[in-house]
Amino acid sequence: MKKTILAAALTAALAGSGSAFAASFEDELAAIKARLNQLEQQVKAQNQVIREKDREIAELRQTTEQNGGGTGEWFSGIEIGGVVEVEAGWSDPYEGDNTS
């Protein structure tokens, strides 16, 4: 009789914990699905930004090509210059030949 009562109590305890486990599993699954949806929305938003930046780059490239293939205005005021310096020397020692 004691074994029967113990078995019934154990079965009831396991059945109750099984439903609690199932509920926590369902809650965790719902949280994972919500996080997945949030991440998918972030990816969509980032993809839109990337497409917009690609469009801007294409427009800039087209504008550059229309302006002479790279002769843009940003360096039209730049001037390159330089200098060449030549030195000469002369020596007249007391003994020996002059050198230059």
C-alpha positions as CSV (number, residue, x, y, z in Angstrom):
1,M,0.0,0.0,0.0
2,K,2.8,2.4,0.9
3,K,4.5,1.6,-2.4
4,T,1.3,2.4,-4.3
5,I,0.9,5.8,-2.6
6,L,4.5,6.6,-3.1
7,A,4.3,5.7,-6.8
8,A,1.1,7.8,-7.2
9,A,2.8,10.8,-5.5
10,L,5.9,10.4,-7.6
11,T,3.8,10.2,-10.8
12,A,1.8,13.3,-9.8
13,A,5.0,15.3,-9.1
14,L,6.5,14.3,-12.4
15,A,3.4,15.2,-14.3
16,G,3.2,18.6,-12.7
17,S,6.9,19.3,-13.4
18,G,6.5,18.2,-17.0
19,S,3.8,20.8,-17.6
20,A,5.9,23.4,-15.9
21,F,8.9,22.4,-18.1
22,A,6.7,22.6,-21.2
23,A,5.5,26.0,-20.3
24,S,9.1,27.3,-19.7
25,F,10.1,25.7,-23.0
26,E,7.2,27.4,-24.8
27,D,8.2,30.7,-23.2
28,E,11.8,30.3,-24.2
29,L,10.8,29.4,-27.8
30,A,8.6,32.5,-28.0
31,A,11.5,34.7,-26.8
32,I,13.8,33.1,-29.4
33,K,11.2,33.8,-32.2
34,A,10.8,37.4,-31.0
35,R,14.6,37.9,-31.0
36,L,14.9,36.3,-34.5
37,N,12.2,38.7,-35.8
38,Q,14.0,41.7,-34.3
39,L,17.3,40.6,-35.9
40,E,15.7,40.1,-39.3
41,Q,14.3,43.6,-39.1
42,Q,17.7,45.0,-38.3
43,V,19.2,43.1,-41.3
44,K,16.5,44.6,-43.6
45,A,17.2,48.1,-42.3
46,Q,21.0,47.6,-42.8
47,N,20.4,46.3,-46.3
48,Q,18.4,49.4,-47.2
49,V,21.2,51.6,-46.0
50,I,23.7,49.6,-48.0
51,R,21.6,49.9,-51.2
52,E,21.2,53.7,-50.6
53,K,25.0,54.1,-50.2
54,D,25.6,52.0,-53.3
55,R,23.2,54.3,-55.3
56,E,25.1,57.4,-54.0
57,I,28.4,55.9,-55.0
58,A,27.1,55.1,-58.5
59,E,25.9,58.7,-58.8
60,L,29.2,60.1,-57.7
61,R,31.0,57.8,-60.2
62,Q,28.7,58.9,-63.0
63,T,29.2,62.6,-62.1
64,T,33.0,62.1,-62.1
65,E,33.0,60.4,-65.5
66,Q,30.8,63.2,-66.9
67,N,33.3,65.8,-65.7
68,G,36.2,64.4,-67.7
69,G,36.9,61.0,-66.1
70,G,38.5,62.1,-62.9
71,T,39.3,65.8,-63.4
72,G,37.0,66.8,-60.6
73,E,36.9,70.3,-59.1
74,W,38.5,69.3,-55.7
75,F,42.1,69.5,-57.1
76,S,41.7,72.2,-59.8
77,G,43.5,74.7,-57.5
78,I,46.5,72.5,-56.8
79,E,49.8,73.5,-58.3
80,I,53.0,71.4,-58.2
81,G,56.3,73.1,-58.2
82,G,59.9,72.4,-57.4
83,V,63.5,73.8,-57.3
84,V,66.8,72.5,-58.5
85,E,69.8,73.8,-56.6
86,V,73.3,73.7,-58.1
87,E,76.5,74.3,-56.0
88,A,80.0,74.8,-57.1
89,G,83.3,75.1,-55.1
90,W,86.8,76.2,-55.8
91,S,90.0,75.5,-53.8
92,D,93.5,77.0,-54.2
93,P,95.8,75.2,-51.8
94,Y,99.3,76.5,-50.9
95,E,100.8,73.5,-52.5
96,G,99.3,71.5,-55.3
97,D,96.8,72.1,-58.1
98,N,93.7,74.2,-57.9
99,T,90.5,72.2,-57.7
100,S,86.9,73.1,-58.5
